[in-house]
Amino acid sequence: TWVKIVISGSGAAGLELSMCLQQRWQQKLKKNIDITIIGGSAEVGQQYRPEMRKMIHITLAQKDIKSINSAKVIEIGKNYVVYETRGKEQFKSEGVDKVVWATGAESHELPKNSGLEVDDKGFMYVNKNLQVSKYPNIFGAGDCIHIQSYDNFPPKAGVYAVRAGPVIANNLQNIVEGRGDQLEEFIPQQEFLSLICTGDGKSIGGKFGLTWNTVWGWIMKDYIDRLFMNMFYPWRLFKVKEAGVLIRRNKEELIDRKDQQETEEARKRAYSYTVQEALARIQPYSDDINKDFKDRMLIIERMAKEEQFREELIQEFHKIWQQQKAVSYTHL
């Protein structure tokens, strides 16, 4: 018995959902899950470096997840979807049990309707200070903006919105306090650590031309996500004093001393490794299930800081990765 699912969107969200839904529903329903991704890009994972893109294709092939590229869903009906290719051809896929919508960011009508300057997709133009040039009291960040000094960069990814938050907070304070000439510039990082959950206790990851699909990759992703979410848990941010009054904890109280010590020890190891020792820890595939993922995380940190180390490690990694044959996952 098969359950047929169509996922509209071939970005990170669509990829994660395709693999995680397949894994979870096969376990829960005890049925085979047939998944097809329909996306507007020429290939799934197009936004990633070639090395990570190949890893994504290999993983989809192993899981028998199919894709329809350069297309978009234009109609959803009872047990069917209609999709249209770039050539304006329309096709109907029948027997569909569920449709999951996971497309990319779309602009909101508010900026355009408010008379603010927007790009051809409706995203609000801001300057390098994340400020609307004609209206210095209006700022924007994340998926709603287009920074005028960049051409289609940065991508609409959460990491950039998060990093922009403190810049906007600082600039708003400067504006309110009359220091409009002291605004901070937002400089988006050129590359960020990409991690995609595969639903089977592993994660596809990539940065600087390295890529992997490993258990330690998933543990690292889970660790990073939990660190971020912990910033917003009330029980962690506040403590109850007298009469149920909440008091915000200071920064010192929020530090996990054990985790901090483990991280520093791992940092010392990571920065002492030779290129070959580092390479042995960051392999494309690994059955290593130990939770000592921090060495790998901090090797990547070191790569950002030490150019020679980074270039030598990438060169050695590619010697291994080039031996891995590319695969063609199923297109419909």
C-alpha positions as CSV (number, residue, x, y, z in Angstrom):
1,T,0.0,0.0,0.0
2,W,1.3,3.4,-1.0
3,V,0.6,6.9,0.3
4,K,1.4,9.6,-2.4
5,I,2.7,13.0,-1.2
6,V,3.5,16.0,-3.4
7,I,5.7,18.7,-1.8
8,S,5.6,22.1,-3.5
9,G,9.1,23.7,-3.0
10,S,12.6,22.4,-3.6
11,G,14.5,24.6,-1.1
12,A,15.7,23.6,2.3
13,A,12.2,23.3,3.8
14,G,11.0,21.1,1.0
15,L,14.0,18.9,1.2
16,E,13.8,18.4,4.9
17,L,10.1,17.8,4.8
18,S,10.4,15.2,2.0
19,M,12.9,13.1,3.9
20,C,11.4,13.5,7.4
21,L,7.8,12.9,6.3
22,Q,8.9,9.8,4.5
23,Q,10.8,8.4,7.5
24,R,8.2,9.3,10.1
25,W,5.1,8.2,8.1
26,Q,6.6,4.9,7.0
27,Q,7.2,4.2,10.7
28,K,3.8,5.3,11.9
29,L,1.6,4.2,9.1
30,K,3.5,1.0,8.2
31,K,3.0,2.0,4.5
32,N,5.3,2.9,1.6
33,I,5.5,6.7,1.2
34,D,5.8,7.9,-2.4
35,I,7.1,11.5,-2.4
36,T,7.6,13.9,-5.3
37,I,9.1,17.3,-5.0
38,I,7.9,20.0,-7.4
39,G,10.1,23.1,-7.5
40,G,10.9,26.1,-9.7
41,S,14.7,25.6,-9.7
42,A,16.5,23.8,-12.4
43,E,17.5,21.2,-9.8
44,V,16.8,20.5,-6.2
45,G,19.4,22.1,-3.9
46,Q,20.4,24.6,-6.5
47,Q,21.2,27.2,-3.9
48,Y,24.0,25.1,-2.4
49,R,27.6,24.5,-3.5
50,P,28.1,21.7,-6.0
51,E,29.6,19.4,-3.4
52,M,26.6,19.7,-1.1
53,R,24.2,19.6,-4.1
54,K,25.7,16.2,-5.1
55,M,25.2,14.9,-1.6
56,I,21.6,16.0,-1.7
57,H,21.1,14.2,-5.0
58,I,22.7,11.0,-3.7
59,T,20.6,11.0,-0.6
60,L,17.3,11.6,-2.5
61,A,18.2,8.7,-4.9
62,Q,18.9,6.4,-2.0
63,K,15.5,7.3,-0.5
64,D,13.7,7.1,-3.9
65,I,12.4,10.6,-3.6
66,K,11.5,12.0,-7.0
67,S,11.5,15.5,-8.3
68,I,9.9,17.7,-11.0
69,N,12.1,20.7,-11.6
70,S,11.6,24.1,-13.3
71,A,7.9,23.8,-12.5
72,K,5.2,25.1,-10.2
73,V,2.0,23.8,-8.8
74,I,-0.9,25.9,-10.1
75,E,-3.9,23.9,-9.0
76,I,-4.7,21.5,-6.1
77,G,-7.8,19.4,-6.2
78,K,-9.2,16.3,-4.5
79,N,-6.5,13.6,-5.0
80,Y,-4.7,15.6,-7.8
81,V,-2.3,18.5,-8.5
82,V,-1.7,20.4,-11.7
83,Y,1.7,21.8,-12.3
84,E,3.1,24.0,-15.1
85,T,6.6,24.0,-16.5
86,R,8.6,27.0,-17.6
87,G,7.5,26.2,-21.1
88,K,3.9,26.7,-20.0
89,E,3.0,23.1,-20.5
90,Q,0.5,21.8,-17.9
91,F,0.4,18.3,-16.4
92,K,-1.9,16.6,-14.0
93,S,-0.6,14.2,-11.3
94,E,-3.4,12.0,-9.9
95,G,-3.8,9.8,-6.9
96,V,-2.3,12.4,-4.6
97,D,-3.1,11.9,-0.9
98,K,-1.5,14.9,0.6
99,V,0.1,18.2,-0.6
100,V,2.6,20.0,1.5
101,W,3.4,23.7,0.7
102,A,7.0,24.6,1.3
103,T,7.8,27.3,-1.3
104,G,10.2,30.2,-0.8
105,A,9.7,33.7,0.6
106,E,7.1,35.9,-1.0
107,S,6.9,39.7,-0.5
108,H,4.0,41.2,1.5
109,E,1.7,43.8,-0.1
110,L,2.3,46.3,2.7
111,P,5.5,48.0,1.5
112,K,4.2,48.4,-2.0
113,N,0.8,49.6,-0.9
114,S,2.4,52.0,1.5
115,G,4.3,53.8,-1.3
116,L,7.7,52.5,-0.3
117,E,10.3,51.7,-2.9
118,V,10.3,47.9,-3.7
119,D,12.2,45.7,-6.2
120,D,10.5,43.8,-9.1
121,K,9.4,41.1,-6.6
122,G,7.9,43.5,-4.1
123,F,10.7,43.4,-1.5
124,M,11.3,46.6,0.3
125,Y,14.6,48.4,-0.6
126,V,16.8,49.3,2.3
127,N,20.3,50.8,2.5
128,K,23.4,49.2,4.1
129,N,22.0,50.3,7.6
130,L,18.8,48.4,6.9
131,Q,17.1,51.7,6.7
132,V,14.6,53.0,4.1
133,S,16.5,55.9,2.5
134,K,13.5,58.2,2.0
135,Y,12.1,57.4,5.4
136,P,14.9,57.2,8.0
137,N,12.6,56.1,10.8
138,I,11.7,52.9,8.9
139,F,13.9,49.8,9.1
140,G,13.6,46.3,7.7
141,A,15.3,42.9,7.9
142,G,14.9,39.3,6.9
143,D,12.5,38.1,4.2
144,C,10.8,41.5,3.6
145,I,13.8,43.4,2.2
146,H,16.3,43.9,-0.6
147,I,19.5,45.5,0.4
148,Q,20.3,48.0,-2.4
149,S,24.0,47.6,-2.3
150,Y,23.8,43.9,-3.0
151,D,22.6,42.1,-6.1
152,N,20.2,39.2,-5.1
153,F,22.1,38.8,-1.8
154,P,21.8,37.8,0.9
155,P,19.3,34.9,0.3
156,K,16.1,34.8,2.2
157,A,17.5,32.6,5.0
158,G,16.9,32.9,8.7
159,V,20.5,33.2,9.6
160,Y,20.6,36.7,8.0
161,A,17.4,37.9,9.7
162,V,18.8,36.8,13.1
163,R,22.1,38.5,12.5
164,A,20.3,41.7,11.4
165,G,18.3,41.9,14.6
166,P,21.0,43.5,16.8
167,V,22.0,45.9,14.0
168,I,18.4,47.2,13.8
169,A,18.1,47.4,17.6
170,N,21.3,49.5,17.8
171,N,20.3,51.7,14.9
172,L,16.8,52.3,16.3
173,Q,18.3,53.4,19.6
174,N,20.7,55.7,17.8
175,I,17.8,57.3,15.9
176,V,15.7,57.8,19.0
177,E,18.6,59.3,20.9
178,G,19.5,61.7,18.1
179,R,22.6,59.9,16.7
180,G,21.4,59.3,13.2
181,D,24.9,59.8,11.9
182,Q,26.2,56.9,13.9
183,L,24.2,54.1,12.4
184,E,25.8,50.6,12.1
185,E,26.2,48.9,8.8
186,F,24.9,45.4,8.3
187,I,27.5,43.2,6.6
188,P,26.0,39.8,5.8
189,Q,28.4,36.9,5.9
190,Q,29.3,35.4,2.5
191,E,28.6,31.8,3.5
192,F,26.9,30.1,6.4
193,L,26.8,26.6,7.7
194,S,24.0,24.7,6.0
195,L,22.3,21.7,7.7
196,I,19.4,19.7,6.4
197,C,17.8,17.0,8.5
198,T,17.3,13.7,6.7
199,G,14.9,12.1,9.2
200,D,17.0,9.1,9.9
201,G,19.2,10.4,12.6
202,K,21.6,12.1,10.2
203,S,22.0,15.5,8.7
204,I,23.4,16.7,5.3
205,G,25.7,19.6,5.9
206,G,28.1,21.8,4.1
207,K,30.4,24.8,4.3
208,F,33.5,26.0,2.5
209,G,33.1,23.3,-0.1
210,L,33.0,20.4,2.5
211,T,29.9,18.2,2.7
212,W,28.7,15.3,4.8
213,N,25.7,13.1,5.6
214,T,26.4,11.9,9.1
215,V,25.1,11.2,12.6
216,W,27.4,13.8,14.1
217,G,26.0,16.3,11.6
218,W,22.5,15.8,13.1
219,I,23.8,16.0,16.6
220,M,25.5,19.3,15.7
221,K,22.4,20.7,14.1
222,D,20.3,19.7,17.1
223,Y,22.8,21.4,19.5
224,I,22.9,24.6,17.5
225,D,19.1,24.8,17.2
226,R,18.6,24.1,20.9
227,L,21.2,26.8,21.8
228,F,19.2,29.3,19.8
229,M,15.7,28.3,21.1
230,N,17.0,28.4,24.7
231,M,17.3,32.1,24.3
232,F,13.5,32.4,24.3
233,Y,12.4,29.9,27.0
234,P,10.8,31.9,29.9
235,W,11.9,29.4,32.5
236,R,15.5,29.8,31.4
237,L,15.4,33.6,31.0
238,F,13.5,34.4,34.2
239,K,13.4,33.2,37.8
240,V,10.6,33.6,40.3
241,K,11.3,35.7,43.3
242,E,8.8,36.8,46.0
243,A,5.0,36.7,45.4
244,G,5.5,35.1,42.0
245,V,7.4,38.1,40.5
246,L,9.6,37.2,37.6
247,I,13.1,38.5,37.5
248,R,15.3,38.3,34.4
249,R,18.4,36.3,34.8
250,N,21.7,38.0,34.1
251,K,24.1,36.7,31.4
252,E,26.3,34.9,33.9
253,E,23.4,32.8,35.2
254,L,22.5,31.7,31.6
255,I,26.0,30.2,30.9
256,D,26.2,26.4,31.0
257,R,29.5,26.0,32.6
258,K,29.9,22.3,31.7
259,D,29.1,23.0,28.1
260,Q,31.4,26.0,28.0
261,Q,34.3,23.9,29.4
262,E,33.7,21.1,26.9
263,T,33.6,23.6,24.1
264,E,36.9,25.2,25.1
265,E,38.5,21.8,25.3
266,A,37.2,20.9,21.9
267,R,38.4,24.2,20.5
268,K,42.0,23.5,21.7
269,R,41.9,20.1,20.0
270,A,40.4,21.5,16.8
271,Y,43.0,24.2,16.5
272,S,45.9,21.8,17.2
273,Y,44.9,19.2,14.4
274,T,47.0,18.9,11.3
275,V,45.1,19.0,8.0
276,Q,45.1,15.2,7.8
277,E,43.8,14.8,11.4
278,A,41.0,17.3,10.7
279,L,40.2,15.5,7.5
280,A,39.9,12.2,9.4
281,R,37.1,13.8,11.5
282,I,35.2,15.4,8.6
283,Q,34.4,12.6,6.2
284,P,31.5,12.7,3.7
285,Y,30.1,9.6,5.4
286,S,30.7,8.3,8.9
287,D,29.2,5.7,11.1
288,D,30.7,7.4,14.1
289,I,27.8,7.9,16.5
290,N,29.8,9.3,19.4
291,K,28.5,12.7,20.6
292,D,31.9,14.4,20.4
293,F,30.6,16.6,17.5
294,K,32.2,19.7,18.8
295,D,35.6,18.9,17.3
296,R,34.0,19.0,13.9
297,M,32.1,22.2,14.6
298,L,35.2,23.9,15.8
299,I,37.3,22.7,12.8
300,I,34.7,24.6,10.7
301,E,35.2,27.6,13.0
302,R,38.9,27.3,12.5
303,M,38.5,27.2,8.7
304,A,36.8,30.6,8.8
305,K,39.7,32.1,10.6
306,E,42.8,30.4,9.1
307,E,42.9,30.7,5.3
308,Q,45.8,28.3,4.7
309,F,44.3,25.6,6.9
310,R,41.0,26.0,5.1
311,E,42.4,25.8,1.6
312,E,44.6,22.8,2.4
313,L,41.7,20.9,4.0
314,I,39.3,21.7,1.1
315,Q,41.9,20.4,-1.4
316,E,42.4,17.2,0.5
317,F,38.6,16.7,1.0
318,H,38.0,17.1,-2.7
319,K,40.4,14.3,-3.5
320,I,38.1,12.0,-1.5
321,W,34.8,13.5,-2.7
322,Q,35.7,13.3,-6.4
323,Q,35.9,9.6,-6.1
324,Q,32.2,9.6,-5.2
325,K,30.2,9.1,-8.4
326,A,27.4,11.6,-9.1
327,V,23.9,10.0,-9.3
328,S,20.8,10.9,-11.2
329,Y,17.8,10.9,-8.9
330,T,14.5,10.3,-10.5
331,H,12.8,13.0,-12.6
332,L,9.2,12.7,-13.7
